[in-house]
Amino acid sequence: MRFAPRHSLEKLIWLGLALQLAGSSLNLLWSCNGFNQAPSWLFGTQMTVMFANAFVMSNSAAGAISVRPDAAGTASGAMGFLQMGIGSLVSQFGAYLGGHFSTTLPLTAAIFVLSLLCASTMIFLVPRREVVVSEELIEQAEEEESGML
């Protein structure tokens, strides 16, 4: 990805979350107005949400695995389990909402709520670091023995 070397993981995750919230908000708005009865409107906004989700998922996976390289396998397994487990539960709920209602409003409302939950997870659970990388910090990190050799 072109953005990864120039921006931090947190900034890219925030970009993805902002796009996801914008896409799901637009999806909900169009559903309230009845535009989402046509598949092109519904899937157009869902493509925006899924594009944003790719930003969030790839950068959060890179961040989780790179924190402690000696525990990368455990982090990768836990993330895969959570993705598949939560994804299967949400897909069953989405199938229920999509099949038991005559409009797309319940489904798009659920997608909007899930987007809000993702953003609130980032706000409340991920610690914010305002560390500015300087030459001193780089030298200090190079001098510390990491145990990787």
QUIQUI-V226744 format. One record per residue. N is the residue number from 0. RES is the residue in three letters. PHI is phi as a letter, one per 20 degrees, with the letter a starting at -180 (NA if undefined). PSI is psi in degrees with one decimal (* if undefined). Layout:
n:N res:RES phi:PHI psi:PSI
n:N res:RES phi:PHI psi:PSI
This chain:
n:0 res:MET phi:NA psi:140.2
n:1 res:ARG phi:f psi:-27.0
n:2 res:PHE phi:e psi:-26.9
n:3 res:ALA phi:g psi:-42.8
n:4 res:PRO phi:f psi:-24.5
n:5 res:ARG phi:e psi:-21.3
n:6 res:HIS phi:c psi:155.6
n:7 res:SER phi:f psi:163.0
n:8 res:LEU phi:f psi:-40.4
n:9 res:GLU phi:f psi:-40.5
n:10 res:LYS phi:f psi:-38.8
n:11 res:LEU phi:f psi:-34.7
n:12 res:ILE phi:f psi:-42.1
n:13 res:TRP phi:f psi:-37.8
n:14 res:LEU phi:f psi:-45.3
n:15 res:GLY phi:f psi:-42.0
n:16 res:LEU phi:f psi:-38.8
n:17 res:ALA phi:f psi:-43.2
n:18 res:LEU phi:f psi:-38.2
n:19 res:GLN phi:f psi:-44.5
n:20 res:LEU phi:f psi:-40.0
n:21 res:ALA phi:f psi:-44.6
n:22 res:GLY phi:f psi:-42.3
n:23 res:SER phi:f psi:-31.6
n:24 res:SER phi:f psi:-44.4
n:25 res:LEU phi:f psi:-39.5
n:26 res:ASN phi:f psi:-44.1
n:27 res:LEU phi:f psi:-41.5
n:28 res:LEU phi:f psi:-46.0
n:29 res:TRP phi:f psi:-31.8
n:30 res:SER phi:f psi:-38.7
n:31 res:CYS phi:f psi:-33.9
n:32 res:ASN phi:e psi:-3.9
n:33 res:GLY phi:n psi:6.4
n:34 res:PHE phi:f psi:-28.2
n:35 res:ASN phi:f psi:6.7
n:36 res:GLN phi:f psi:-26.5
n:37 res:ALA phi:e psi:131.4
n:38 res:PRO phi:g psi:-30.7
n:39 res:SER phi:f psi:-36.3
n:40 res:TRP phi:f psi:-45.0
n:41 res:LEU phi:f psi:-48.8
n:42 res:PHE phi:f psi:-23.7
n:43 res:GLY phi:f psi:-46.9
n:44 res:THR phi:f psi:-32.8
n:45 res:GLN phi:f psi:-30.6
n:46 res:MET phi:f psi:-37.3
n:47 res:THR phi:f psi:-43.7
n:48 res:VAL phi:f psi:-42.0
n:49 res:MET phi:f psi:-34.9
n:50 res:PHE phi:f psi:-43.1
n:51 res:ALA phi:f psi:-37.1
n:52 res:ASN phi:f psi:-32.4
n:53 res:ALA phi:f psi:-38.2
n:54 res:PHE phi:f psi:-47.3
n:55 res:VAL phi:f psi:-50.4
n:56 res:MET phi:f psi:-44.4
n:57 res:SER phi:f psi:-41.5
n:58 res:ASN phi:f psi:-33.8
n:59 res:SER phi:f psi:-35.0
n:60 res:ALA phi:f psi:-43.2
n:61 res:ALA phi:f psi:-39.6
n:62 res:GLY phi:f psi:-39.1
n:63 res:ALA phi:f psi:-37.8
n:64 res:ILE phi:f psi:-28.9
n:65 res:SER phi:e psi:-6.2
n:66 res:VAL phi:f psi:-51.8
n:67 res:ARG phi:c psi:102.0
n:68 res:PRO phi:g psi:-28.3
n:69 res:ASP phi:f psi:-15.4
n:70 res:ALA phi:d psi:21.9
n:71 res:ALA phi:f psi:-36.7
n:72 res:GLY phi:f psi:-42.4
n:73 res:THR phi:f psi:-44.0
n:74 res:ALA phi:f psi:-41.1
n:75 res:SER phi:f psi:-42.3
n:76 res:GLY phi:f psi:-42.2
n:77 res:ALA phi:f psi:-41.6
n:78 res:MET phi:f psi:-41.8
n:79 res:GLY phi:f psi:-42.6
n:80 res:PHE phi:f psi:-47.0
n:81 res:LEU phi:f psi:-40.4
n:82 res:GLN phi:f psi:-47.9
n:83 res:MET phi:f psi:-41.3
n:84 res:GLY phi:f psi:-51.7
n:85 res:ILE phi:f psi:-38.8
n:86 res:GLY phi:f psi:-39.2
n:87 res:SER phi:f psi:-38.7
n:88 res:LEU phi:f psi:-44.0
n:89 res:VAL phi:f psi:-34.7
n:90 res:SER phi:f psi:-35.5
n:91 res:GLN phi:f psi:-41.5
n:92 res:PHE phi:f psi:-41.6
n:93 res:GLY phi:f psi:-38.5
n:94 res:ALA phi:f psi:-38.2
n:95 res:TYR phi:f psi:-47.7
n:96 res:LEU phi:f psi:-38.4
n:97 res:GLY phi:f psi:-28.8
n:98 res:GLY phi:e psi:-20.0
n:99 res:HIS phi:d psi:3.5
n:100 res:PHE phi:c psi:151.1
n:101 res:SER phi:e psi:-13.5
n:102 res:THR phi:d psi:169.5
n:103 res:THR phi:e psi:0.5
n:104 res:LEU phi:g psi:-46.5
n:105 res:PRO phi:f psi:-38.5
n:106 res:LEU phi:f psi:-44.4
n:107 res:THR phi:f psi:-31.4
n:108 res:ALA phi:f psi:-40.1
n:109 res:ALA phi:f psi:-38.5
n:110 res:ILE phi:f psi:-40.1
n:111 res:PHE phi:f psi:-43.6
n:112 res:VAL phi:f psi:-40.4
n:113 res:LEU phi:f psi:-37.5
n:114 res:SER phi:f psi:-40.7
n:115 res:LEU phi:f psi:-39.0
n:116 res:LEU phi:f psi:-39.2
n:117 res:CYS phi:f psi:-44.6
n:118 res:ALA phi:f psi:-39.8
n:119 res:SER phi:f psi:-30.7
n:120 res:THR phi:f psi:-43.4
n:121 res:MET phi:f psi:-37.3
n:122 res:ILE phi:f psi:-46.9
n:123 res:PHE phi:e psi:-25.4
n:124 res:LEU phi:d psi:-26.9
n:125 res:VAL phi:e psi:121.6
n:126 res:PRO phi:f psi:142.5
n:127 res:ARG phi:e psi:132.4
n:128 res:ARG phi:d psi:129.3
n:129 res:GLU phi:d psi:53.3
n:130 res:VAL phi:e psi:125.6
n:131 res:VAL phi:d psi:122.5
n:132 res:VAL phi:f psi:124.7
n:133 res:SER phi:c psi:172.1
n:134 res:GLU phi:f psi:-37.6
n:135 res:GLU phi:f psi:-43.8
n:136 res:LEU phi:f psi:-36.3
n:137 res:ILE phi:f psi:-44.6
n:138 res:GLU phi:f psi:-40.1
n:139 res:GLN phi:f psi:-40.8
n:140 res:ALA phi:f psi:-35.0
n:141 res:GLU phi:f psi:-29.8
n:142 res:GLU phi:f psi:-28.2
n:143 res:GLU phi:f psi:142.1
n:144 res:GLU phi:e psi:121.1
n:145 res:SER phi:e psi:-15.3
n:146 res:GLY phi:m psi:10.3
n:147 res:MET phi:e psi:-16.9
n:148 res:LEU phi:e psi:*
